[in-house]
Amino acid sequence: EMNDNVAVSEISIDVEKNRLRRTVVWSPLPCLTSILPCIGHTGITTSDGVIHDFAGSYTININNFTFGDPTRVAELDDGKPRSSIEWNKAIEDADEAFRKQEHNLCTNNCHSHVAAALNNLSFRGKKNWGMVDVCWLVCLRGHFLSLRHCLANYACLILCLTAIIATIVILPHVLLSLIHI
């Protein structure tokens, strides 16, 4: 249940500095994000910064983001003034709906939960937010919370691509030199 008197020590974000309120938050998925850096786990924050995420079938995590602290955020401001009650109710309604649903990695997942909350808000005048829309929102409008988070997100992909390119460039020269020996 939402409580405006949540102690700062009880939540994983800095409410005192007004960080991560009314945002979509994102964290990498082990292994999968290393291969496809745009794929990750999402949640949505209340007006006081508490993260809600669809963690698995019939499970909504509140203030316990499934894959650790967020590394990327997309601020949700479409210029429409909304009360904290309206904002939080939209998230609570999405939570209630997803507590009755099975999780499916491809068709009903954390992105679907965030999309449902955005639909409840008619965010940007839309009521047809979907998983792909949420992914694009985070990829195009989101930002990493630090350079370290950004580098960690892309490091494995960069190393793999470097190895592949080096292999493509160097291997023919090595093979040619072996042929001439």
C-alpha positions in Angstrom: 0.0 0.0 0.0 1.2 3.5 -0.9 2.3 5.6 2.0 3.5 9.3 1.8 5.5 8.8 5.0 8.0 6.3 3.5 11.3 6.6 5.3 14.2 7.4 3.0 16.1 4.4 4.4 13.3 2.1 3.3 13.7 2.8 -0.4 16.6 2.2 -2.7 16.6 5.7 -4.3 17.3 9.1 -2.9 13.9 10.7 -2.4 15.5 13.7 -0.6 17.2 14.7 -3.9 14.0 14.2 -5.9 15.6 11.5 -8.0 13.8 8.9 -10.1 10.3 10.2 -9.4 7.7 9.6 -12.2 10.2 7.7 -14.4 10.5 4.4 -16.2 13.6 2.7 -14.7 15.7 0.1 -16.4 18.3 -2.5 -15.5 20.2 -5.0 -17.5 19.2 -8.6 -17.7 22.1 -11.0 -17.0 23.6 -12.4 -20.3 20.8 -11.1 -22.6 21.7 -7.4 -22.2 25.3 -8.3 -23.0 24.3 -9.5 -26.4 21.4 -7.1 -27.1 22.1 -3.9 -25.0 18.7 -2.4 -25.6 17.0 -5.4 -23.9 16.5 -5.0 -20.1 14.1 -5.1 -17.2 11.8 -2.1 -16.6 9.7 -0.7 -13.8 7.8 2.5 -13.2 8.2 4.9 -10.2 5.5 6.5 -8.2 5.3 10.2 -7.5 7.6 9.7 -4.4 10.1 7.5 -6.2 9.0 4.0 -5.2 9.7 1.4 -8.0 7.0 -1.0 -9.1 7.9 -3.9 -11.4 6.3 -7.0 -12.8 8.8 -9.5 -11.5 7.2 -12.8 -12.6 3.9 -14.5 -12.8 1.5 -13.0 -10.3 4.3 -11.0 -8.7 4.7 -7.2 -8.4 7.8 -6.1 -6.6 7.5 -2.8 -4.8 10.7 -1.1 -3.8 12.7 -4.2 -4.6 13.6 -3.9 -8.3 14.1 -7.4 -9.6 17.5 -7.1 -11.2 19.2 -4.7 -8.8 19.3 -0.9 -8.8 18.3 0.9 -12.0 21.1 1.9 -14.3 19.0 3.8 -16.8 15.9 6.1 -16.5 13.4 7.8 -18.8 11.7 10.8 -17.2 7.9 10.8 -17.7 6.8 14.3 -18.3 4.3 14.9 -21.1 3.4 18.4 -19.8 0.1 17.3 -18.4 -0.2 18.1 -14.7 -1.2 15.1 -12.6 -1.7 14.8 -8.9 0.4 12.3 -6.9 -2.9 10.5 -6.2 -3.7 10.2 -9.9 -0.2 9.1 -10.8 0.1 6.5 -8.1 -3.4 5.1 -8.7 -2.5 4.5 -12.4 0.5 2.4 -11.2 -1.6 0.6 -8.5 -4.2 -0.3 -11.1 -1.6 -1.8 -13.3 -0.1 -3.6 -10.3 -3.5 -5.1 -9.5 -4.1 -6.3 -13.0 -0.7 -7.9 -13.3 -0.9 -9.7 -10.0 -3.5 -11.8 -11.8 -1.4 -12.5 -14.9 1.3 -15.0 -15.9 4.6 -13.6 -17.0 5.9 -14.5 -20.4 9.3 -13.2 -21.6 8.0 -12.4 -25.1 4.4 -11.4 -24.8 3.5 -10.3 -21.2 6.4 -9.0 -19.2 7.8 -6.0 -17.3 7.4 -3.8 -20.4 3.7 -4.7 -20.6 3.2 -3.7 -16.9 4.8 -0.3 -17.5 2.8 0.1 -20.7 -0.4 -0.6 -18.7 0.5 2.1 -16.2 1.2 4.6 -19.1 -2.2 3.6 -20.7 -3.9 4.3 -17.3 -2.3 7.7 -17.3 -3.2 8.3 -21.0 0.5 9.4 -21.1 1.2 11.6 -24.1 -2.5 11.3 -25.0 -2.1 7.6 -25.9 -4.0 4.6 -24.5 -2.3 2.0 -26.7 1.2 1.8 -25.2 2.8 -1.6 -25.7 6.1 -3.4 -24.9 7.9 -2.0 -28.0 6.8 1.5 -27.2 8.2 1.2 -23.7 11.5 -0.2 -25.1 11.7 2.7 -27.6 10.9 5.2 -24.8 13.8 3.9 -22.7 16.2 3.6 -25.6 15.5 7.0 -27.2 14.6 9.2 -24.2 16.3 7.4 -21.3 19.7 8.1 -20.0 22.2 6.1 -17.9 22.6 7.2 -14.3 26.4 7.2 -14.7 29.2 6.7 -17.2 30.1 3.5 -15.4 26.6 2.1 -16.0 26.8 3.0 -19.7 30.2 1.4 -20.1 29.1 -1.7 -18.3 26.0 -2.0 -20.5 28.0 -1.9 -23.7 31.4 -3.4 -22.7 30.6 -7.1 -23.5 29.1 -6.2 -26.9 32.1 -4.0 -27.7 34.5 -6.7 -26.7 32.7 -9.3 -28.8 32.5 -7.1 -31.9 36.1 -6.2 -31.5 37.0 -9.9 -31.4 34.9 -10.6 -34.4 36.3 -7.8 -36.5 39.9 -8.6 -35.4 39.3 -12.2 -36.4 37.9 -11.2 -39.8 40.8 -8.8 -40.4 43.7 -10.8 -38.9 42.7 -14.4 -39.7 43.2 -14.1 -43.5 46.7 -12.6 -43.0 47.6 -15.4 -40.6 46.3 -18.1 -43.0 48.2 -16.5 -45.9 51.4 -16.4 -43.9 50.9 -20.1 -43.1 50.4 -21.0 -46.7 53.6 -19.3 -47.7 55.7 -21.1 -45.1 
